[in-house]
C-alpha cells in the first residue's frame, strides 16, 4: 500500500534530490535564506516539492513552484501539493510563470483554475542591433547606481508604494532588497530622476552579455514616457561598446519596452507566460 505524506524541509536538506533531478534553485531567495519547502514523500522517498516564492520586488507576484519527478506525474501528486499550499496561505492570488512551450504545465495550471494574464518577450540583441540608437547625445541626467543610505530609503519607498494593497506589503524589507541588489552589477546600473520620481536600470553581468532590468516611476504623460525612453537610450550609449549582447524582459503591456523592441526591429515573441489564480472560492473548492 502506498504511503504518501508531505513534510516541511529546509532547502539545504533536499539538495541531493535537486541535483539528481537537475533543478537549479541556488540563485533564489528560497536558497539564500534556506527556507522550508513542502516536500512530498511516497513510501519515504522524495518525489517532489512545492513552495511559494514571495517575490517582494513586484506586487502580487507570489509565484507558485511545484515539481514532481517525471516518473510520478499524472497521478495527482502535483494537485496534492497545491492543495496543501492553499491550506497554508492567506493570500487571495497566486501566480505561476512558465515557458511558452511547456504544454504539460499549461494544462495543469488551467486544470486547477489559473488564467493567463500576460506574455513576456525575452529578446537578446547584439551590438549591431543597438548601434543605430546610440551616439545621439540624449540630454538626461543620470548617475551610477550605488547602494547607500539615501538610495536605500528611496528604493524601499519606491517598492513599498507598489505594495500598498499587497497582502504582504509589510514584508517588503531592506534585508530582502539588499539580497536582491547583491545579485546585480553596480558597475553598469543607473538611476535617474524623472519629474521628481526615481527610475532605475539594474543589470546583471553574464560573461559577454548584460541582462537589463528597468524599474520605472509612475509615468502617465507622453512627455514623461519620452523622457523615460531617453533614459534607456542614454544607458545604451554607456554600455553598447562593452558587451557583445544585451538581454531584456518586456511584457506585452510595457509601452516603453515595446517601443524599444520596435526601435531595435525585434519582433515580440511569447517566450514566457504568466498565469494567475485570484478567486478565493476556487481555493476552497479544490480542498473540500
C-alpha positions as CSV (number, residue, x, y, z in Angstrom):
1,X,0.0,0.0,0.0
2,X,1.3,3.4,-1.0
3,X,2.1,5.8,1.9
4,X,2.0,9.5,0.9
5,X,2.9,12.3,3.3
6,X,4.0,16.0,3.0
7,X,6.7,17.4,5.3
8,X,8.3,20.8,5.6
9,X,12.1,20.5,4.9
10,X,14.7,23.2,4.6
11,X,16.1,23.8,1.2
12,X,19.6,22.6,2.2
13,X,18.2,19.2,3.2
14,X,16.9,18.3,-0.2
15,X,19.9,19.5,-2.3
16,X,20.8,15.9,-3.2
17,X,17.3,15.4,-4.7
18,X,17.6,18.7,-6.6
19,X,21.0,17.7,-8.1
20,X,19.6,14.3,-9.0
21,X,16.7,16.0,-10.8
22,X,18.9,18.7,-12.4
23,X,17.0,21.5,-10.7
24,X,18.8,24.8,-10.1
25,X,17.4,27.0,-7.3
26,X,20.7,28.3,-5.8
27,X,20.1,31.9,-7.0
28,X,16.6,32.1,-5.4
29,X,15.5,33.6,-2.1
30,X,14.5,30.1,-1.0
31,X,18.2,29.0,-1.2
32,X,19.6,32.3,0.1
33,X,17.5,32.2,3.3
34,X,17.5,28.3,3.4
35,X,13.7,28.4,3.8
36,X,11.4,25.4,4.4
37,X,9.5,24.0,1.4
38,X,6.7,21.4,1.3
39,X,8.3,18.1,0.2
40,X,6.1,15.1,-0.8
41,X,7.2,11.6,0.0
42,X,5.9,8.3,-1.4
43,X,6.9,5.4,0.9
44,X,9.5,7.7,2.4
45,X,11.1,8.5,-1.0
46,X,11.1,12.2,-2.1
47,X,9.1,12.5,-5.3
48,X,8.6,16.3,-5.5
49,X,8.2,19.6,-3.7
50,X,6.3,22.9,-3.8
51,X,6.7,26.4,-2.4
52,X,5.5,29.9,-2.8
53,X,8.2,32.3,-4.0
54,X,7.4,35.5,-2.1
55,X,8.9,37.9,-4.6
56,X,8.9,41.2,-2.8
57,X,10.1,43.2,-5.8
58,X,6.8,43.1,-7.7
59,X,3.3,43.4,-6.2
60,X,1.2,40.2,-6.3
61,X,3.9,38.0,-7.7
62,X,3.8,35.3,-5.2
63,X,4.9,32.6,-7.6
64,X,3.7,29.0,-7.4
65,X,6.5,26.4,-7.8
66,X,5.6,22.7,-8.0
67,X,7.8,19.9,-9.2
68,X,7.1,16.2,-9.4
69,X,9.7,13.6,-10.6
70,X,8.8,12.7,-14.2
71,X,8.0,9.0,-13.4
72,X,5.4,10.1,-10.8
73,X,3.5,12.7,-12.9
74,X,-0.2,12.5,-13.8
75,X,-1.0,10.6,-10.6
76,X,-2.4,13.6,-8.6
77,X,0.7,14.3,-6.6
78,X,1.0,17.9,-8.0
79,X,-2.6,18.6,-7.1
80,X,-2.0,17.2,-3.6
81,X,1.0,19.6,-3.1
82,X,-1.1,22.5,-4.5
83,X,-4.0,21.8,-2.1
84,X,-1.5,21.8,0.8
85,X,-0.2,25.2,-0.2
86,X,-3.7,26.6,-0.4
87,X,-4.5,25.3,3.1
88,X,-1.4,27.1,4.4
89,X,-1.8,30.5,2.7
90,X,-4.0,33.5,3.4
91,X,-3.2,35.2,0.0
92,X,-6.0,35.9,-2.4
93,X,-4.0,35.4,-5.5
94,X,-1.1,33.4,-6.8
95,X,1.0,33.5,-10.0
96,X,3.0,31.0,-12.0
97,X,5.5,31.7,-14.7
98,X,6.3,29.1,-17.4
99,X,8.0,28.9,-20.8
100,X,5.6,29.1,-23.7
101,X,6.3,25.6,-25.0
102,X,5.7,23.9,-21.6
103,X,2.3,22.3,-22.6
104,X,2.3,19.9,-19.7
105,X,2.4,22.7,-17.1
106,X,-0.1,24.8,-19.1
107,X,-2.6,22.0,-18.9
108,X,-2.0,21.5,-15.2
109,X,-2.5,25.2,-14.4
110,X,-5.7,25.5,-16.4
111,X,-7.0,22.4,-14.7
112,X,-6.7,23.9,-11.2
113,X,-8.1,27.3,-12.3
114,X,-5.3,29.5,-13.3
115,X,-5.8,32.0,-16.2
116,X,-3.2,33.6,-18.5
117,X,-2.7,37.3,-17.6
118,X,0.4,38.4,-19.6
119,X,3.0,37.2,-22.0
120,X,6.7,38.2,-21.9
121,X,9.3,38.5,-24.6
122,X,12.9,37.7,-23.6
123,X,15.0,39.1,-26.5
124,X,18.8,39.1,-26.8
125,X,20.1,41.8,-29.1
126,X,23.6,42.2,-30.5
127,X,25.7,45.3,-30.6
128,X,24.9,45.7,-34.3
129,X,21.2,45.9,-33.4
130,X,21.9,48.6,-30.8
131,X,24.3,50.9,-32.8
132,X,21.5,52.8,-34.7
133,X,20.1,54.0,-31.4
134,X,23.3,55.2,-29.7
135,X,25.5,58.3,-30.0
136,X,22.6,60.8,-30.2
137,X,23.6,62.8,-27.1
138,X,20.4,62.2,-25.3
139,X,20.1,65.0,-22.8
140,X,19.2,63.4,-19.5
141,X,20.9,63.4,-16.2
142,X,21.5,60.1,-14.6
143,X,24.0,58.6,-12.2
144,X,25.7,55.3,-11.4
145,X,23.7,53.1,-9.1
146,X,25.4,52.9,-5.7
147,X,23.9,51.3,-2.6
148,X,23.9,53.9,0.1
149,X,21.5,55.1,2.9
150,X,19.8,57.7,0.7
151,X,19.2,55.2,-2.2
152,X,18.2,52.5,0.3
153,X,15.4,54.8,1.5
154,X,14.4,55.8,-2.0
155,X,14.4,52.2,-3.2
156,X,12.4,51.0,-0.2
157,X,9.8,53.7,-0.6
158,X,9.6,53.0,-4.3
159,X,8.6,49.4,-3.8
160,X,6.6,50.0,-0.6
161,X,4.3,52.2,-2.6
162,X,3.9,49.4,-5.2
163,X,2.9,47.1,-2.3
164,X,0.3,49.3,-0.5
165,X,-2.6,47.0,-1.5
166,X,-0.5,43.8,-1.4
167,X,-1.4,41.3,1.3
168,X,2.3,41.0,2.3
169,X,3.2,44.7,1.8
170,X,4.6,45.0,5.3
171,X,7.2,42.3,4.4
172,X,9.0,44.5,1.9
173,X,12.2,44.6,3.9
174,X,15.6,46.2,3.5
175,X,17.1,42.8,4.1
176,X,15.4,41.3,1.1
177,X,16.1,44.3,-1.1
178,X,19.8,44.1,-0.2
179,X,19.7,40.4,-1.2
180,X,18.1,41.3,-4.5
181,X,20.5,44.0,-5.3
182,X,23.5,42.0,-4.3
183,X,22.9,39.8,-7.4
184,X,23.2,42.8,-9.7
185,X,26.1,44.7,-11.3
186,X,26.8,48.0,-9.5
187,X,29.2,49.0,-12.3
188,X,26.5,49.0,-15.0
189,X,23.4,50.0,-13.1
190,X,22.0,53.5,-13.0
191,X,19.3,55.7,-11.6
192,X,17.6,58.8,-13.0
193,X,15.1,61.3,-11.6
194,X,12.1,61.9,-14.0
195,X,9.6,64.5,-12.9
196,X,10.8,64.2,-9.3
197,X,10.4,60.4,-9.4
198,X,13.3,58.0,-9.4
199,X,13.7,55.3,-12.1
200,X,16.3,52.6,-12.1
201,X,18.2,50.4,-14.6
202,X,19.7,47.5,-12.8
203,X,21.8,45.0,-14.7
204,X,23.3,41.5,-14.2
205,X,26.5,40.5,-16.0
206,X,26.8,37.2,-17.8
207,X,30.2,37.0,-19.5
208,X,29.7,38.9,-22.8
209,X,26.0,39.5,-22.1
210,X,24.4,42.2,-20.0
211,X,20.9,41.4,-18.6
212,X,19.0,44.7,-18.3
213,X,16.1,45.3,-15.9
214,X,14.2,48.6,-16.0
215,X,12.1,49.8,-13.0
216,X,10.3,53.0,-13.8
217,X,8.5,55.6,-11.9
218,X,4.8,56.1,-12.4
219,X,4.8,57.8,-15.8
220,X,1.4,59.0,-17.1
221,X,2.0,61.7,-19.7
222,X,3.6,61.2,-23.1
223,X,6.3,63.7,-22.2
224,X,7.5,61.7,-19.2
225,X,7.3,58.5,-21.2
226,X,9.5,60.1,-23.9
227,X,12.0,61.2,-21.2
228,X,11.9,57.7,-19.7
229,X,12.8,56.2,-23.1
230,X,15.6,58.7,-23.4
231,X,16.9,57.3,-20.2
232,X,17.1,53.9,-21.8
233,X,18.8,55.3,-24.8
234,X,21.3,57.2,-22.7
235,X,22.0,53.9,-20.9
236,X,22.7,52.1,-24.2
237,X,25.2,54.9,-25.0
238,X,27.1,53.9,-21.9
239,X,27.3,50.2,-22.4
240,X,27.0,49.4,-26.1
241,X,30.7,49.1,-26.6
242,X,31.4,47.0,-23.5
243,X,29.3,43.9,-24.2
244,X,28.5,41.8,-27.3
245,X,24.9,41.2,-26.3
246,X,22.1,42.8,-24.2
247,X,19.1,40.9,-23.0
248,X,15.8,42.4,-21.9
249,X,12.5,41.3,-20.4
250,X,9.5,43.0,-22.0
251,X,5.8,42.4,-21.0
252,X,3.0,42.7,-23.6
253,X,1.7,45.8,-21.6
254,X,5.0,47.6,-21.3
255,X,4.8,50.6,-23.6
256,X,8.4,51.7,-23.3
257,X,9.7,48.1,-23.6
258,X,7.5,47.5,-26.7
259,X,8.7,50.8,-28.2
260,X,12.3,49.8,-27.6
261,X,11.8,46.4,-29.3
262,X,10.3,48.2,-32.3
263,X,13.2,50.6,-32.4
264,X,15.5,47.6,-32.4
265,X,13.4,45.8,-35.1
266,X,12.8,42.9,-32.6
267,X,9.6,41.0,-33.2
268,X,7.7,40.4,-29.9
269,X,7.5,36.7,-29.1
270,X,5.6,34.9,-26.4
271,X,8.7,33.4,-24.8
272,X,7.3,33.3,-21.2
273,X,3.7,33.1,-19.9
274,X,2.4,34.3,-16.5
275,X,-0.8,32.7,-15.1
276,X,-2.7,33.9,-12.1
277,X,-5.3,32.4,-9.7
278,X,-7.1,35.1,-7.7
279,X,-10.6,33.9,-6.7
280,X,-10.7,32.7,-3.1
281,X,-13.7,30.3,-3.5
282,X,-11.8,28.4,-6.1
283,X,-9.2,27.6,-3.4
284,X,-12.0,26.2,-1.2
285,X,-13.4,24.0,-4.0
286,X,-10.1,22.4,-4.5
287,X,-9.6,21.4,-0.9
288,X,-13.1,20.4,0.1
